[in-house]
Amino acid sequence: MAEDSPLVRELVRDVLEKAGFTVTAVGDGVEALDQLARQSFAVVVSDVHMPRLDGLELLARLRSLPRSPPVVLLTADDAPETVLRAVRAQALFYLPKPMARETLVQVVCAAMSAAPPQPIEVLSAEPHWVELLVPCERAAAERIGGFLMQLKADLAPDVRESVGRVFRELLLNAIEWGGQLDPSRRVRIAFLRGKGLLLYRIADPGSGFRFREIPHAAISNPPGDPLAHAEVRQTKGLRAGGLGLMIASAEADELLYNEAQNEVVFVRYLRG
C-alpha cells in the first residue's frame, strides 16, 4: 500500500495485517513502482495525493504492465474531478477517508476475489454531466454505484442513500435483462446534476419490455398477492430481488420510459 502520511500508513497496515493480509507499505507512488518491479501483489491500495508520484499517476503506470493488479484508491478528496479521474483511470474501488475498518477489509477482499474487470468508458466527465458506457456485469454496477455516490457527497445522507438505492436497482435491471449479463454489451448511463434536481438516464442494449411481460418484478404483482414475483424468481433461479421498479416508482419524482422501454429517466428534485 502507498500512503505518504506515516500515521495513516501504519493504521491501514495494522487493519489489513490483523485481517490476515501480508502488507508492504511505502510512502509514495515511486516507491510503490519499485516494489512492484521486485514482486507481484494481489492488490494495490493507494492514497491519491502523494509527493513525486500520486495515486492516479501510479494507476496509469500500472495499466501498462502485462499483469496489472487491481487498485483501491483511498482519499479525503471527494471533488468530482478527482472521482471522475479515478473512473477514467479504471480504479477498481474508491474509498473516502476516513473509512470504517470493516469497510476497508471488505473492499480489499472483494478486490482480491474479483475477476479482471471490463473497462468502463467515460464519455463525459463534467461534474454536472457524467456519461459512461458500462459493461453488462453485476460487478460493474457495484463499482459505478460507489463512484457515483461520491459525486453526491454534499447531499443529505437520506437523499444519497435513496437515490443510490434506486440507481443500483435500475442499473442492475438494465444489465441483467437488457444486457443479459453479457460483458461485451454496454449500458449507457448519464448522471446530470442541476441546481434543483438529480437526473439519471439509463439506456440498455436490449429490445425493451412490457410490464405484463415481467412477472418476476414486484411491480407486476396482482392486487392482494405481494409475493407473487418471489415465487416466479425462485422458479426461474433468479437472485432475490425484483423490487427495483417498485422502489424506483415510489422514490422518484418522475420516472419516464421511452416507447420500447429499454431506456429510463429517473428524476429527483432537490428541495430546501
QUIBEL-V145694 format. One record per residue. SS is DSSP state (hx for helix, st for strand, lp for the rest). BURIAL is I if it has 24 or more other ideal C-beta (glycine too) atoms within 12 Angstrom, else O. Layout:
SS_BURIAL ; SS_BURIAL
//
This chain:
lp_I ; st_I ; lp_I ; lp_I ; lp_I ; hx_O ; hx_O ; hx_I ; hx_I ; hx_O ; hx_I ; hx_I ; hx_I ; hx_O ; hx_I ; hx_I ; hx_O ; hx_O ; lp_O ; lp_O ; lp_I ; lp_O ; lp_I ; lp_I ; lp_I ; st_I ; lp_I ; lp_I ; hx_I ; hx_O ; hx_I ; hx_I ; hx_I ; hx_O ; hx_I ; hx_I ; hx_O ; hx_O ; lp_O ; lp_O ; lp_I ; lp_I ; st_I ; st_I ; st_I ; st_I ; st_I ; lp_I ; lp_I ; lp_I ; lp_O ; lp_O ; lp_I ; lp_I ; hx_I ; hx_I ; hx_I ; hx_I ; hx_I ; hx_O ; hx_I ; hx_I ; lp_I ; lp_O ; lp_O ; lp_O ; lp_O ; lp_I ; lp_I ; st_I ; st_I ; st_I ; st_I ; st_I ; st_I ; lp_O ; lp_I ; lp_I ; lp_O ; hx_I ; hx_O ; hx_I ; hx_I ; hx_I ; hx_I ; hx_I ; hx_I ; hx_I ; lp_I ; lp_I ; lp_I ; lp_I ; st_I ; st_I ; st_I ; st_I ; lp_I ; lp_O ; lp_I ; lp_O ; hx_O ; hx_O ; hx_O ; hx_I ; hx_I ; hx_O ; hx_I ; hx_I ; hx_O ; hx_I ; hx_I ; hx_I ; hx_O ; lp_I ; lp_O ; lp_O ; lp_I ; lp_I ; lp_I ; lp_I ; st_O ; st_I ; st_O ; st_O ; st_I ; st_O ; lp_I ; lp_O ; st_O ; st_I ; st_I ; st_I ; st_I ; st_I ; st_I ; lp_I ; lp_I ; hx_I ; hx_I ; hx_I ; hx_I ; hx_I ; hx_I ; hx_I ; hx_I ; hx_I ; hx_I ; hx_I ; hx_I ; hx_I ; hx_I ; lp_I ; lp_I ; lp_O ; lp_I ; lp_O ; hx_O ; hx_O ; hx_I ; hx_I ; hx_O ; hx_I ; hx_I ; hx_I ; hx_I ; hx_I ; hx_I ; hx_I ; hx_I ; hx_I ; hx_I ; hx_I ; hx_I ; hx_I ; hx_I ; hx_I ; hx_I ; hx_I ; lp_I ; lp_O ; lp_I ; lp_O ; lp_I ; lp_O ; lp_I ; st_I ; st_I ; st_I ; st_I ; st_I ; st_I ; st_I ; st_I ; lp_O ; lp_O ; lp_O ; st_O ; st_I ; st_I ; st_I ; st_I ; st_I ; st_I ; lp_I ; lp_I ; lp_I ; lp_O ; lp_O ; lp_I ; lp_O ; hx_O ; hx_O ; hx_O ; lp_I ; lp_I ; lp_I ; lp_I ; hx_I ; hx_I ; hx_I ; lp_I ; lp_O ; lp_O ; lp_O ; lp_O ; lp_O ; lp_O ; hx_O ; hx_I ; hx_O ; hx_O ; hx_O ; hx_I ; hx_O ; hx_O ; hx_O ; lp_O ; lp_O ; lp_O ; lp_O ; lp_I ; lp_I ; lp_I ; hx_I ; hx_I ; hx_I ; hx_I ; hx_I ; hx_I ; hx_O ; hx_I ; lp_I ; lp_I ; st_O ; st_I ; st_O ; st_I ; lp_O ; lp_O ; lp_O ; lp_I ; lp_I ; st_I ; st_I ; st_I ; st_I ; st_I ; st_I ; st_O ; lp_O ; lp_O ; lp_O
//
